């Protein structure tokens, strides 16, 4: 697997670049949800619907938490964009023995309170109209491999154009409270319920 190799110039550049790109291509971005930071590392579980997803969460992290940003990417994609490795991207390879190593590495990252890990458990980019997500196995293993109790934060990024040339971006967040590590199926059900509520709220707010 390919581990993240943070380099300060790259971290700084992507923070700036993410903010600039969002301002340039969206008429507004609003974050909904009071996710209090308890000081523990953060695992963000989000919907994967576009090329924008990583940039969106870089900006959310920069506004709310300011942790070292790490994101899990398919190895073949990361190999074609290795500069992302210096800004926190690390690899996972489906159906390979390296999968176990990648999950263990994710748990290692989530043992450090300075880290945030973003993952898309559905495993691939899906249409923004997806309303029911099926998680690949691995999230439960990551939580078990981490030391302590990472904050698990659900994220739903929703875009709408309406009568404007540029879309609006709304990011809904919700912290998952748990006493014991939830199973992958429990996480999947909880995320689907959260996403449904986010869509309904977004429709009402508009």
Steps between C-alpha positions, in 0.01 A plus 500: 500500500597866467508690828432871537810721501393843623711789376417843642517685166253251350270513804498879483446503124202265509335698780534815290413325174188332644367830636575681175342231281183487710464879493560502125257222408223522761293804581494402868603219733327455835573246772208371707531310826663577832784249525684585819865399498579277798872493425508146361602407143222527242369245252275664241264276302363676194313454175723465193326666208761716327857612442429773756457276805854522636520876446168549678620318810836679498303825525268362772802383699669836458192683629415272792778273620836582340634143520749331272280397208531140380289334233479139383528458121502202268864415432474522121356852531766614745777359281380731222493804734790441736525869596185443709703263717690801637171657607372198695373248243571133567402192305274201527483214251189288480535123510866513594695409812597866520137569595576375852804726518300802382231445763764460772670819381168686516460384859855617572419847366189508717710432808647851470276787612652732237360295212181495299429211263243532222358188344218412263374158613291445185838448330435686175361823357123481471242740362400788725145362481599190699279477809594159638863415560651155534826501695800289413651313793776681683363785709443277802853359467651849488328598824619179666859564387506852642602570857249695701166615365509704178220742427286358219344778294247442222513745210248559221605743226203620293504736202213688335489744209141626497496813279869584544797437275713381791378233741465538875680252727344388828697266725308329779695352791399276787712341769428135575479424871601143579605304806616185324643485148206471259496234230528596133128429454413721800715781360336456161150522647590802713657678204201432274264643763723805540523556123122474458449761772765726343324490161161569659639792701675640195174495304314680781773761550499590132 
